Amino acid sequence: MNRKAIIVGGGIGGLTAAICLRQIGWDVQVFETAPSNSEIGAGIQISPNGVKILQEIGVMRLLEESLFEPDSIEIRLGKSGKKLVQIPMKDIAADRWGARYVQIHRADLIVGLNTRLAQLSPNSIETDSKVISFNNRETSAFIKLQNGKTHEADLIVGADGVHSTIRNQMFGPERARFTGNVAWRAVIPVEHLGALVPPPTGCIWAGQQKHAVTTRIHSGRTVNFVGIVEHSDWKLEGWKFEGKTADALADFKDWNPTITNLIKKAESLHKWALFDRAPLPHWHTGHVALLGDAAHPMLPSMAQGAVQSIEDAYVLAKSLASSSHSHIPTACNNYFQSRIRRTTKVQKVSMKNLDLFHKSNVWTQFVHYAPIWFAGHFTPTLIQKHYDWLYGKEFGPLAPTSLH
Ligand SMILES: Cc1cc2nc3c(=O)[nH]c(=O)nc-3n(C[C@H](O)[C@H](O)[C@H](O)COP(=O)(O)OP(=O)(O)OC[C@H]3O[C@@H](n4cnc5c(N)ncnc54)[C@H](O)[C@@H]3O)c2cc1C
């Protein structure tokens, strides 16, 4: 009989985990609290380390029509728009890091993941199903849904995001530190922007106590805007909270018209307060394991939260593929051991980037950005090398034999 996993949360990490586990021969069942198709309007960047895994599990081919490949990643000054550094992506990513660097709407990624899961395991997602608790037994674990039903599996995977119910039961109510930053988000069709269209890149606009990121989604037809501003008066963390255009414009007052034009043309602007969390001491108890934001929420300033959840899912399945039934907790521990250093490093560098992109005066900007400008102009391969540990990571095949 196949082993069975229950996945709590049908987001990017949870769906990837379901696909990976199915590919190593497990039965899978996903419980998602939201009704179907409720994915919010936002873009996401997937660096080569994530693309390699999505290729390996048969998802990339389903995303081709909606993804965008940026020419480069660049850093510009937020007010003048002056370019500090440009790292080519389209021309070098596949050769240097083994896969492309892509940008995509979250909803398109979720559709691709859902489609792939349905090919491997039809009808394995139950929406409108909120998990409220878990219970470990000697060789299995149970979950309880809000509607009172319980379900048993060999493994429960808590992929239920930043406010994870599974993590809270494992560790008690979490202690998160407000970073004093708030992220604005909007998506705007290019055709609404007139002449002020951001470059077809992943562009970081760095400024005093704030930065913005512009990317493309919908095959390049839509601009995705994220603006991160130091603020202490907004503490809500989630995709659904809306803010006012006038407040966003005040935050980006005197900024490059390319940025203020995006804010003016956005139909809606969302706000997300950014919290920082210390790494957890372990990611599993018995037959229940965590992944993605439930295990290691990270700031968006490295564009790695979703990518790291994809990596987690793959490595968890790989660890389980090489374990026997009685060793599921051991496999979970091996998974944790192989992931914790890397995710902790990404969490730390994301926090450092936030500081780097927000230099508060012209002098500190000069001290920090001049070496970046210099390296970008005279030794560009040094900057590319800087990303090798992250983008160049190879994970090997999922299992000696897996389903396709
Ligand atoms: C502004 C912003 C920009 C970002 N940009 C990027 C980027 O460019 N690249 C990148 O890699 N990352 C980015 N991230 C981070 C990324 O969005 C997250 O890290 C990623 O979504 C985490 O995936 P996940 O599957 O762990 O959690 P989620 O995507 O949050 O999915 C969790 C799922 O679990 C469900 N759920 C929750 N509780 C329950 C329950 N009790 N029962 C059942 N289901 C439940 C939720 O409805 C949800 O569908 C960004 C984040 C922000 C805020």
Ligand as a Chemical Component Dictionary entry (heavy atoms), coordinates in Angstrom:
data_LIG
# 
_chem_comp.id                   LIG 
_chem_comp.type                 NON-POLYMER 
_chem_comp.pdbx_formal_charge   0 
_chem_comp.three_letter_code    LIG 
# 
loop_
_chem_comp_atom.comp_id 
_chem_comp_atom.atom_id 
_chem_comp_atom.alt_atom_id 
_chem_comp_atom.type_symbol 
_chem_comp_atom.charge 
_chem_comp_atom.model_Cartn_x 
_chem_comp_atom.model_Cartn_y 
_chem_comp_atom.model_Cartn_z 
_chem_comp_atom.pdbx_ordinal 
LIG C1  C1  C 0 5.132  41.801 -1.232 1  
LIG C2  C2  C 0 5.725  40.421 -1.357 2  
LIG C3  C3  C 0 6.476  40.076 -2.499 3  
LIG C4  C4  C 0 7.039  38.798 -2.615 4  
LIG N1  N1  N 0 7.778  38.490 -3.736 5  
LIG C5  C5  C 0 8.358  37.261 -3.831 6  
LIG C6  C6  C 0 9.143  36.898 -4.989 7  
LIG O1  O1  O 0 9.293  37.681 -5.930 8  
LIG N2  N2  N 0 9.708  35.645 -5.030 9  
LIG C7  C7  C 0 9.544  34.742 -4.007 10 
LIG O2  O2  O 0 10.082 33.618 -4.095 11 
LIG N3  N3  N 0 8.798  35.055 -2.902 12 
LIG C8  C8  C 0 8.208  36.277 -2.794 13 
LIG N4  N4  N 0 7.444  36.591 -1.706 14 
LIG C9  C9  C 0 7.272  35.586 -0.639 15 
LIG C10 C10 C 0 6.229  34.547 -1.025 16 
LIG O3  O3  O 0 5.027  35.162 -1.390 17 
LIG C11 C11 C 0 5.978  33.575 0.126  18 
LIG O4  O4  O 0 7.200  33.223 0.723  19 
LIG C12 C12 C 0 5.308  32.317 -0.393 20 
LIG O5  O5  O 0 4.007  32.615 -0.827 21 
LIG C13 C13 C 0 5.281  31.227 0.684  22 
LIG O6  O6  O 0 4.617  30.094 0.172  23 
LIG P1  P1  P 0 3.894  29.085 1.160  24 
LIG O7  O7  O 0 3.296  28.030 0.292  25 
LIG O8  O8  O 0 4.822  28.681 2.242  26 
LIG O9  O9  O 0 2.758  29.936 1.864  27 
LIG P2  P2  P 0 1.479  30.640 1.208  28 
LIG O10 O10 O 0 1.740  31.047 -0.202 29 
LIG O11 O11 O 0 1.074  31.707 2.181  30 
LIG O12 O12 O 0 0.382  29.480 1.192  31 
LIG C14 C14 C 0 -0.198 29.016 2.392  32 
LIG C15 C15 C 0 -1.564 28.439 2.036  33 
LIG O13 O13 O 0 -2.115 27.802 3.181  34 
LIG C16 C16 C 0 -3.496 28.140 3.296  35 
LIG N5  N5  N 0 -3.842 27.993 4.719  36 
LIG C17 C17 C 0 -3.479 28.806 5.736  37 
LIG N6  N6  N 0 -3.948 28.326 6.913  38 
LIG C18 C18 C 0 -4.623 27.178 6.630  39 
LIG C19 C19 C 0 -5.330 26.231 7.410  40 
LIG N7  N7  N 0 -5.424 26.373 8.750  41 
LIG N8  N8  N 0 -5.927 25.167 6.808  42 
LIG C20 C20 C 0 -5.833 25.009 5.433  43 
LIG N9  N9  N 0 -5.165 25.887 4.635  44 
LIG C21 C21 C 0 -4.561 26.955 5.230  45 
LIG C22 C22 C 0 -3.560 29.576 2.776  46 
LIG O14 O14 O 0 -4.873 29.914 2.358  47 
LIG C23 C23 C 0 -2.572 29.514 1.616  48 
LIG O15 O15 O 0 -3.185 29.126 0.404  49 
LIG C24 C24 C 0 6.855  37.858 -1.569 50 
LIG C25 C25 C 0 6.108  38.193 -0.436 51 
LIG C26 C26 C 0 5.549  39.464 -0.324 52 
LIG C27 C27 C 0 4.758  39.808 0.895  53 
# 
loop_
_chem_comp_bond.comp_id 
_chem_comp_bond.atom_id_1 
_chem_comp_bond.atom_id_2 
_chem_comp_bond.value_order 
_chem_comp_bond.pdbx_ordinal 
LIG C1  C2  SING 1  
LIG C2  C3  SING 2  
LIG C2  C26 DOUB 3  
LIG C3  C4  DOUB 4  
LIG C4  N1  SING 5  
LIG C4  C24 SING 6  
LIG N1  C5  DOUB 7  
LIG C5  C6  SING 8  
LIG C5  C8  SING 9  
LIG C6  O1  DOUB 10 
LIG C6  N2  SING 11 
LIG N2  C7  SING 12 
LIG C7  O2  DOUB 13 
LIG C7  N3  SING 14 
LIG N3  C8  DOUB 15 
LIG C8  N4  SING 16 
LIG N4  C9  SING 17 
LIG N4  C24 SING 18 
LIG C9  C10 SING 19 
LIG C10 O3  SING 20 
LIG C10 C11 SING 21 
LIG C11 O4  SING 22 
LIG C11 C12 SING 23 
LIG C12 O5  SING 24 
LIG C12 C13 SING 25 
LIG C13 O6  SING 26 
LIG O6  P1  SING 27 
LIG P1  O7  DOUB 28 
LIG P1  O8  SING 29 
LIG P1  O9  SING 30 
LIG O9  P2  SING 31 
LIG P2  O10 DOUB 32 
LIG P2  O11 SING 33 
LIG P2  O12 SING 34 
LIG O12 C14 SING 35 
LIG C14 C15 SING 36 
LIG C15 O13 SING 37 
LIG C15 C23 SING 38 
LIG O13 C16 SING 39 
LIG C16 N5  SING 40 
LIG C16 C22 SING 41 
LIG N5  C17 SING 42 
LIG N5  C21 SING 43 
LIG C17 N6  DOUB 44 
LIG N6  C18 SING 45 
LIG C18 C19 SING 46 
LIG C18 C21 DOUB 47 
LIG C19 N7  SING 48 
LIG C19 N8  DOUB 49 
LIG N8  C20 SING 50 
LIG C20 N9  DOUB 51 
LIG N9  C21 SING 52 
LIG C22 O14 SING 53 
LIG C22 C23 SING 54 
LIG C23 O15 SING 55 
LIG C24 C25 DOUB 56 
LIG C25 C26 SING 57 
LIG C26 C27 SING 58 
# 
